[in-house]
Structures are given as structure tokens and as C-alpha cells.
Amino acid sequence: MSKDVTPLYVADVSAFTKTLRAALSDRDSLPGHATMLTLVAKAAGFQNHQHLKADTNATAPTLDELALKRALRVFDENGRMNRWPKWTKVQGLCLWPFWARLPAHQDLTEKQVNEVLKAGLGFDDHVLLRRSLIDHKLATRTIDGRVYRRTEQRPTPEALALMKRLKER
């Protein structure tokens, strides 16, 4: 069996799971790998797995290259943010590298968060970043502001691309 990656974009997950569940409920035992690939492809509206692989429209949505390009401009060659972007979408995108630097599943004090943010900043406004992390729901804080915590979530495709490109610099 090949290890080719076949992307699958499902517009309606509810209909997909209903179709897949119906196909699996007709069986007495769990299907093999090839049969399961066919069932998944059929549930997504394709004739079979080969039809899914051949479909060029089955790929995931493309990256917002303009936002990514604008985000990369605010970081220097060392991955430090030199200025705050003016576009809200780009601001949210630029927060992801800082989100990734915050430790997962750990309570932090304001001072600890400031240290993480200052390490990646080339300008003197870590408070703006800390507030923006909260506003963009990438972190939470208690009402009194004593405890901060990174919000665990999957980064967007653009955020993953930004962090990868910053790492390559």
C-alpha cells in the first residue's frame, strides 16, 4: 500500500458521518484498510478512492498568501516581531508564534507571559501583545489578571505556514 497523502475536504461533516455510519452499520465486522478508504471516499461523494485521488478539487482550501506575506514582513530575519501590523487579520496571524512559545496546559503569571513575549519582540509593547492574545482567544486570564493560560487549539493553516517559514529563517 502506498503512503501517498490524499487530501480530503468535507463541506458537510454531518452528512459525511451519516453516510459513513450507514455504510458501516450494514457490515458484521470492521472493514479492511482498502475497503475503509472506499467507504470514506463514497461518504464524501466520490465513486471510489481512486476517484478521490484523481479529483483536483478535493484539496483543502488554499492559504491566504497575501496575509501570510504581510505577516512575514513584520518579523526580522531572527523571527522577532519588529512592528505591530495594521490589519486585524494579520495581527491575529502574527500572534500565533507567540502562542506557540507559551507552555501548554500551564498556569502562568503576568510576569512569566511578559518574559515570553519580550523574547520575541523587537519593539517595546509587550502589553499590546498580551492583550491581543486574550482578544483573539489564543489565551485566557482570570478576572483579576493574575493567572494566564494558553488556549489549546489547532493553529490555522496560515499560522502553521507562518511559524514554519519563521523557523526556516
N, C-alpha and C positions, 0 to 999 in steps of 0.2 A: 504494500500500500504506500502511495506517495505521501510526502509530508508537505504538499503544497498548501498554502494558505488560501482559502476561498472565502472572500468577504461576503457577508450576508446582511443586507439592510432590510429590516422588517418594519413597515409603516404602521401596521396594526398588530401589536403583540397579543391582544386579546383574541382576535380571530385566529392568529397563528397557533396559540396554545390550544384553543378549542379543536382545531383541525388535527393537531398533533395528538392530543388526548384521545380523540375519537379513533384515530388510526391505531394507537397503542392499545386501546380497550378491546379491539377485535382480536387480539393475539393472546395465546395462552402463556407464552414466555417472552422474555425480553429479546428484541431483535439483535442481530449481529451488527457490526460496525457499518458495513456497506448498506444494509437494509435501513439502518437508522439514518444514514446520510440521505437516502432516497426519501424517507418519511419527512425529514426536516425540509428538504427541497420542495416536496409536494405541498407541505403545510404553508410554505412561503409563496406558493402559486406557480411553481415550476413543474415541468413534466417529470424530471428526474435530476439526479446530482450532476450529470454531465450538462444538462440544460442550464443549471445554476452556474456552473463554472464558465460556460460559454457566454453568459449574459453580461454584457459590459455595463449595464445599468444596475447591476447588483452590488456595486461597490458602495462604500459608506460615503456620506456627503463630503465634499472637498473642504479643505481648510480655508479659512478666511485669510488669504495670503496678505492682503493689504493691512489688516490689523496686526498680523504677525510681523510684517516689515516695520510698521510703525513702533511696535513694542521693542523690537531689536535695536532700534535707533536710540532708545533712552538708556541702554546698557553699554558700558565700555567694554574693551577687549578682555577685561578680567571678570566680567559678569556683574559688575557693580552698577547700580542704577544711578545715573548722573543727574536726572531731572524727572519731574513728575509730568506724565503725558497729559495733554489737554482733552483728549477724547475719553469719555467714560468707559467705552468698551475696551479701549487699550489700557486704561487704568486697571480695570479688573483683571485683564490678561497679565499685566506686569506684576500683580500681587502673587501669582502662583509660585514663582521661585522662592518668595519669602515664606509662603505657606509650607513649601516642601522642606524648608530649613527648620521649621518648628517641630519639636518632637511629638510624635503621635501618642495619643492616649495618655497625656501627662498634663497635670495642672502646672501652670507657670505663673509667676508673679509678674507684675508690670515691668519690673526691672529686668527680669530674665528675657521677656519679649523684646524689650528695648535693645538689649545686647545682641540678640539675633538680628534684629532689623538694622541696627547701626553697622553691623559687619558687612552688610550688602549694599550700603548706601554711600554714594559719593557726594551727597548734599546733606544739609543739617535739618531734616524734618522727619525724624522717625515717628513723631506723634501722628503726622498725617497718614503714614502707612499703617500704624497700629489701628487708627480709627477706620481706615478704609478696609482693613481685613475684617472688621466687625460689620461694616456696612455692606460688604459684598458677601457676607455669610461664610467666609473662609475661616473665621474664628469666632468664639463666643467669650463673653466675660460676665462675671457676676454683676449684680446691680451696683455694688459698691466699688467695682473695678479692681478688686484685689486678686481675683483668680481668672486667668485666661486659659483657653483651651482651643487647640486646633480642631476645626470641624472636619471629621473624617468623611471624605467623599472622593469620587473618581474625578481626576482633572479632565478638563475638556480636551479634545484633540489639539486645539490651538495651544493650550497650556503645555501639553506634553511636547509639542514641537518646539515651543519656545525654550523650555527647560533643556531639551536635547541640544538645541543649537547654541545655547549659552554654555553648556558643558563642553561642547566641541571647540570653543574659542580658546 
